[in-house]
Amino acid sequence: MALTSPASPVLQQQAARAHARLASGGPALSGWDDPGFPKLRPVVHDSWVRSLGFHRDPARARALSGLSDPQLDEFRRTHPLASVMPVFDRLLVQPARDTGILVAVGDDAGRLLWVEGDPTARRAAELMSFVPGADWSERAVGTSAPGTALATGSGVQVSGAEHFSPEAHRWSCSAVPIHCPLTGRLLGVVDLTGNDDAVAGHSLALLQAAVAAAESQLRLDALDLAARGASSGTPGRATSVMPAAPVAGPARLRVLGYDDPVLERGPARRVLGGRHIEILTLLAWHHGGLDAAELAGLLFGDTNQQVSARAEMVRLRKALGQEASAIGLDSRPYRVAPTVGTDARDVLRHLAAGRHRQALDTYGGPVLPRSDAPGIADIRVEVSGALREAMLNDADPGMLLEYLDLPEAADDVDGLRTALQILPPRSPGRSVVVSRLQRLEAELA
């Protein structure tokens, strides 16, 4: 196999040696001038550097999915690339049958939405969670063609031991990002994964041709939409590739921290407050739905205030207008669509997957800190408590110090004592921790 192929024996040996050096506590990827570290291809080296910022141990970099089947179906239905899946099926999926190759299409965050192709390869790929709904961004799994293509904005090939996660070492992959042809907005990524044929010389060119065909179809769809709008007397704008509602996609609630809470749908952002954001947060947290008594208990601490709860729901629906139907706001029981997510739930999902860095980065502060609703207080305690437990028990010293800088951890004596136990003796952070601990212990004396 030619040296230029990522699957060449020479490059694979170098990548395997690099993994061995990391596993043995060797130097970080500080640069090409480090004579002790095996040389990787530049695109792989740079990706490993980014990946080490997310995971100290490559063995803990894994793709996990927090999506239910209804959520995945909604993501697929509302994603702009749904309209061009027939293009990918014709140019990539059908030719991949019985070849050991999979075709995956993901969104701009690295979440796989479709995985098609060779049935045997699909079953084998399930063992490393290469499945619809799984997060294959660099933040989740480190270096891989889908995640690295999104991170770099260009086509990428990754083979075998070049993958950051050992779980992916038996696979090779090529990936190309896809953009809206009118606005340039990144829409997602298209990937070939399988045996060494997935990184053959023609594989990247095949992907680039398929992406070009899909982008051409997206352009035609947008122009056709604009023309139909003009003929109906409602001028359309050829600035998107899909109607407004599908482009907006699933809704998300930003409820962590002291900034104004926000309801997001795609690029649209809506600031909400008071009872409105409390109700939406409770319904997004309890996806099974709440009856009037349950909602009253979580809002007011009194299940007998059902009339007040119903009145608040009427006000919320009126305030949201058309957005109410877009997020699936419904009654009997009160609920929202299962695709309505929260950044608070993201923190718990990251912690459950061992992604402590992502959890800390996502956590902007307590859940709706100005709310005194009992149900919100319960969520607040659950999220902040889970984060604290993970930081004190599993975080590295640097991450623990970052956590202790949070306002809510200002008086955490146990956290400061834990930091002193795990900080290296010559760490510059020790003096700060000692000073804070002495002040707190003096106040408690």
C-alpha positions in Angstrom: 0.0 0.0 0.0 1.4 3.4 -0.9 3.0 5.5 1.8 0.5 8.3 0.9 -2.4 6.2 2.2 -3.3 6.7 5.9 -3.5 2.9 6.1 0.1 2.4 5.0 2.1 0.2 7.4 4.6 3.0 8.1 2.0 5.5 9.2 0.2 2.9 11.2 3.3 1.9 13.0 4.0 5.5 13.9 0.4 6.0 15.2 0.6 2.8 17.2 3.9 4.0 18.8 2.3 7.3 19.6 -0.5 5.6 21.4 2.0 3.5 23.3 3.9 6.6 24.4 0.7 8.2 25.7 -0.3 5.1 27.6 3.1 5.0 29.2 2.9 8.6 30.4 5.1 9.9 27.6 5.3 13.6 26.7 2.2 15.5 25.5 2.0 16.4 21.8 4.0 19.5 22.3 5.2 19.8 18.8 7.3 18.2 16.0 10.5 19.2 17.7 10.0 16.6 20.5 12.4 13.8 19.3 10.8 11.3 21.6 7.3 11.4 20.2 6.5 9.5 17.0 5.6 11.6 14.0 1.9 11.7 12.9 0.5 13.3 9.8 -0.1 17.0 10.5 -3.9 16.8 10.4 -3.8 13.8 12.8 -1.3 15.5 15.1 -3.4 18.7 15.4 -6.5 16.6 16.0 -4.8 14.6 18.8 -3.8 17.9 20.4 -7.4 19.0 20.4 -8.6 15.6 21.6 -6.2 15.6 24.5 -7.9 18.8 25.6 -11.1 16.8 25.9 -9.8 13.5 27.2 -6.6 12.8 29.1 -7.0 9.0 28.4 -7.9 8.0 24.8 -9.5 4.8 26.2 -12.2 7.0 27.8 -13.1 8.8 24.5 -16.3 7.0 23.4 -19.3 7.8 21.3 -22.5 7.7 23.3 -26.1 8.6 22.3 -28.5 10.4 24.6 -31.3 10.4 22.0 -34.5 8.4 22.3 -36.0 7.0 19.1 -38.6 9.8 18.9 -35.9 12.4 19.4 -33.8 10.9 16.6 -36.8 10.8 14.3 -37.4 14.5 15.0 -33.8 15.4 14.3 -33.9 13.6 11.0 -37.3 15.0 10.0 -36.3 18.6 10.7 -32.7 18.5 9.4 -32.0 20.2 6.1 -30.0 17.2 4.8 -33.1 15.0 4.9 -34.2 16.4 1.5 -30.9 15.2 -0.2 -30.7 11.7 1.3 -31.9 10.3 -2.0 -28.8 11.8 -3.6 -26.5 10.1 -1.1 -28.4 6.9 -1.4 -28.0 6.8 -5.2 -24.3 7.9 -5.3 -22.9 6.3 -2.1 -25.2 3.9 -0.2 -26.3 1.7 -3.1 -22.7 1.2 -4.4 -21.6 0.4 -0.9 -23.8 -2.7 -0.5 -21.7 -5.8 0.2 -18.4 -3.9 0.1 -17.7 -3.6 3.8 -18.3 0.2 3.7 -20.8 2.3 5.6 -22.1 5.7 4.6 -22.9 8.0 7.5 -24.5 11.5 7.4 -24.2 13.7 10.5 -25.2 17.1 11.6 -22.9 20.1 12.2 -22.3 19.0 15.8 -21.0 15.6 14.8 -24.2 13.7 15.7 -24.8 10.8 13.2 -28.3 11.0 11.8 -28.1 8.2 9.2 -25.8 5.2 9.0 -26.4 3.0 5.9 -24.5 0.5 3.8 -23.1 -3.0 4.2 -25.2 -4.9 6.7 -22.3 -6.9 8.2 -20.3 -3.7 8.7 -23.3 -2.0 10.4 -23.5 -4.8 13.0 -19.8 -4.6 13.6 -19.8 -0.8 13.9 -22.5 -1.0 16.5 -19.9 -2.3 18.9 -18.2 1.1 18.9 -21.5 3.0 18.9 -21.1 4.1 15.3 -24.9 4.3 15.1 -27.6 6.9 14.3 -27.9 9.3 17.2 -24.3 8.9 18.4 -22.0 11.9 18.9 -18.8 11.5 16.8 -17.4 14.9 17.3 -13.8 15.4 18.4 -15.2 16.5 21.8 -16.8 13.1 22.2 -14.4 10.5 20.6 -11.4 12.5 19.6 -9.8 12.1 16.1 -12.1 10.5 13.5 -12.9 11.5 10.0 -16.4 12.9 10.7 -15.4 14.9 13.8 -12.1 16.1 12.4 -13.7 17.1 9.0 -16.1 19.3 11.0 -13.3 20.7 13.1 -11.1 21.6 10.1 -13.8 22.4 7.6 -12.2 20.2 4.9 -12.1 16.6 3.7 -10.2 14.2 6.0 -9.1 10.6 6.0 -8.2 8.7 9.2 -7.2 5.1 9.4 -6.6 2.5 12.1 -4.4 3.7 15.0 -4.6 7.3 13.8 -8.0 7.3 15.6 -7.7 8.8 19.0 -10.0 6.2 20.6 -8.7 2.6 20.6 -12.2 1.3 19.9 -12.0 2.7 16.4 -8.6 1.2 15.5 -10.0 -1.5 13.3 -11.7 1.0 11.0 -10.7 3.5 8.3 -12.8 6.5 7.3 -13.0 9.5 5.0 -15.3 12.4 5.5 -16.3 15.7 3.8 -18.3 18.6 5.4 -21.4 19.9 3.5 -22.6 23.5 3.5 -25.7 25.4 2.5 -24.8 26.5 -1.1 -26.5 29.9 -0.6 -25.5 31.0 2.8 -22.3 28.9 3.4 -23.7 27.7 6.7 -22.2 24.3 7.8 -25.0 21.8 7.6 -23.2 18.6 8.5 -20.7 15.9 7.3 -20.8 12.9 5.0 -18.6 9.9 5.9 -17.4 6.6 4.5 -16.3 4.1 7.2 -15.1 0.5 6.8 -12.1 -1.4 5.7 -9.0 0.2 4.0 -11.1 0.8 0.9 -12.7 3.7 2.8 -9.4 5.6 2.6 -8.4 4.5 -0.9 -7.3 7.2 -3.3 -10.6 7.6 -4.9 -12.7 7.6 -1.8 -12.3 11.3 -0.9 -12.9 12.3 -4.5 -16.1 10.2 -4.5 -17.3 11.9 -1.3 -16.5 15.3 -2.7 -18.5 14.6 -5.8 -21.5 13.4 -3.9 -21.4 16.4 -1.6 -21.2 18.7 -4.6 -24.3 16.9 -6.1 -26.2 17.3 -2.9 -25.3 21.0 -2.6 -26.5 21.5 -6.1 -29.8 19.8 -5.2 -30.1 22.0 -2.1 -29.6 25.1 -4.3 -32.3 24.0 -6.7 -34.7 23.2 -3.9 -34.2 26.7 -2.4 -34.7 28.5 -5.8 -37.8 26.4 -6.4 -39.1 27.4 -3.0 -38.5 31.0 -3.8 -40.2 30.7 -7.2 -43.3 29.0 -5.7 -43.5 31.8 -3.1 -43.4 34.4 -5.8 -46.1 32.7 -7.9 -48.4 32.5 -4.9 -48.1 36.2 -4.2 -45.9 35.7 -1.2 -42.3 36.4 -2.3 -39.9 33.7 -1.2 -36.3 34.3 -0.3 -33.7 32.0 -1.6 -31.5 32.4 1.5 -32.0 29.0 3.0 -32.3 25.4 1.7 -35.4 24.4 3.6 -38.6 26.1 4.8 -38.1 28.2 8.0 -39.6 25.7 10.4 -37.6 22.6 9.5 -34.3 24.6 9.4 -35.0 25.8 13.0 -34.8 22.2 14.2 -35.4 20.9 17.7 -35.8 23.4 20.6 -33.4 23.8 23.5 -33.6 25.6 26.8 -30.6 27.5 28.1 -31.3 27.6 31.9 -27.9 27.3 33.5 -26.3 30.4 35.1 -27.4 33.9 35.8 -27.9 35.1 32.2 -31.5 35.5 31.0 -32.9 32.0 30.2 -33.4 31.4 26.5 -35.5 29.2 24.2 -33.6 28.4 21.1 -34.8 26.9 17.8 -32.0 26.9 15.2 -30.8 30.5 14.9 -33.9 31.9 16.6 -33.4 32.9 20.3 -36.2 33.9 22.6 -35.7 35.3 26.1 -38.2 33.9 28.6 -38.6 34.5 32.3 -40.8 34.0 35.3 -43.3 31.2 35.3 -42.9 30.6 31.6 -39.3 29.4 31.7 -40.1 27.4 34.9 -42.9 25.6 33.2 -41.0 24.8 30.1 -38.0 23.6 32.1 -40.2 21.3 34.2 -42.0 19.9 31.1 -38.6 19.3 29.3 -37.3 17.6 32.4 -40.4 15.4 32.8 -40.8 14.2 29.2 -43.6 11.8 30.2 -45.8 14.8 30.9 -47.4 16.3 34.1 -51.0 16.6 35.0 -52.4 19.8 36.6 -51.9 18.6 40.2 -48.3 17.5 39.5 -47.4 20.8 37.8 -49.0 22.8 40.6 -46.9 20.9 43.1 -43.7 21.5 41.2 -44.5 25.2 40.6 -46.1 26.2 43.9 -45.4 23.4 46.3 -49.2 22.8 46.6 -51.0 20.2 44.4 -54.3 21.9 45.2 -53.4 25.0 43.2 -54.5 23.3 39.9 -56.5 26.3 38.8 -53.4 28.5 39.1 -51.4 26.0 37.2 -53.9 25.9 34.3 -54.0 29.6 34.2 -50.2 29.8 33.9 -50.4 27.3 31.0 -52.9 29.5 29.2 -50.6 32.5 29.6 -47.6 30.5 28.4 -49.4 29.3 25.3 -50.5 32.8 24.5 -47.0 34.2 25.0 -45.4 31.6 22.8 -47.9 32.0 20.0 -47.0 29.8 17.0 -43.9 28.7 18.8 -46.1 26.7 21.1 -47.0 24.2 18.4 -43.4 24.2 17.1 -42.2 22.8 20.4 -45.1 20.4 20.8 -46.7 22.2 23.8 -49.7 20.0 24.6 -52.1 19.2 27.4 -53.6 16.0 29.0 -51.0 15.7 30.3 -49.1 18.9 29.9 -45.9 18.2 27.9 -43.5 19.4 25.2 -42.0 17.4 22.4 -39.3 14.9 23.5 -36.8 16.7 21.3 -36.9 19.8 23.6 -33.6 19.6 25.5 -31.9 21.6 28.2 -28.3 22.5 28.9 -28.9 21.2 32.4 -29.7 17.7 31.1 -26.6 17.9 28.9 -24.4 18.3 32.0 -25.9 15.0 33.5 -25.4 13.2 30.2 -21.8 14.3 29.9 -21.1 13.1 33.5 -22.8 9.8 32.9 -20.5 9.3 29.9 -17.4 10.3 31.9 -17.0 13.5 29.9 -16.1 15.7 32.9 -14.5 18.4 30.9 -17.6 18.8 28.7 -19.8 18.8 31.7 -17.8 21.6 33.4 -17.7 23.6 30.2 -21.4 23.3 29.8 -22.2 24.2 33.3 -22.6 28.0 33.5 -24.0 28.0 37.0 -27.1 26.8 38.9 -30.4 26.0 37.1 -32.6 29.1 37.1 -30.9 30.5 40.2 -33.7 33.1 40.7 -36.5 30.6 40.8 -38.0 29.4 44.0 -40.3 26.8 42.4 -39.9 23.5 44.3 -39.5 21.5 41.1 -36.8 23.8 39.8 -35.0 23.7 43.1 -34.9 19.9 42.9 -33.4 20.0 39.4 -30.9 22.6 40.6 -29.8 20.4 43.4 -29.6 17.3 41.2 -27.4 18.9 38.6 -25.1 20.9 40.9 -24.8 17.9 43.2 -23.9 15.5 40.4 -21.2 17.9 39.1 -19.7 18.5 42.5 -19.5 14.8 43.2 -17.8 14.1 39.9 -15.3 17.0 40.3 -14.3 15.9 43.8 -14.0 12.2 43.0 -12.8 12.0 39.4 -11.5 15.3 38.1 -7.9 16.1 37.6 -6.3 18.9 39.7 -6.7 21.6 37.1 -10.3 20.8 36.5 -11.1 20.7 40.2 -9.6 24.2 40.6 -11.8 25.4 37.8 -14.8 24.0 39.5 -13.8 25.6 42.8 -13.7 29.0 41.1 -17.5 28.8 40.5 -19.4 31.1 42.8 -21.4 28.3 44.3 -18.1 26.5 45.4 -16.7 29.6 47.1 -17.3 28.1 50.6 -16.7 24.5 49.7 -14.4 23.4 52.5 -14.4 19.8 51.5 -13.7 20.6 47.9 -10.7 22.8 48.9 -9.3 20.0 51.2 -9.7 17.6 48.3 -7.8 19.9 46.0 -4.9 20.1 48.5 -4.7 16.3 48.6 -4.4 15.9 44.8 -2.5 19.1 43.8 1.3 18.5 43.1 3.5 19.8 45.9 4.9 22.6 43.7 1.6 23.6 42.1 1.1 27.4 42.0 -2.5 26.8 42.8 -1.7 25.4 46.3 -1.2 28.8 47.9 -4.5 30.1 46.7 -6.3 27.0 48.0 -4.5 27.2 51.4 -5.4 30.9 51.7 -9.1 30.2 51.0 -9.2 27.2 53.3 -7.6 29.1 56.2 -10.1 31.9 55.8 -13.1 29.6 55.7 -11.9 27.5 58.7 -11.3 30.7 60.7 -14.9 31.8 60.0 -16.2 28.4 61.1 -14.1 28.4 64.3 
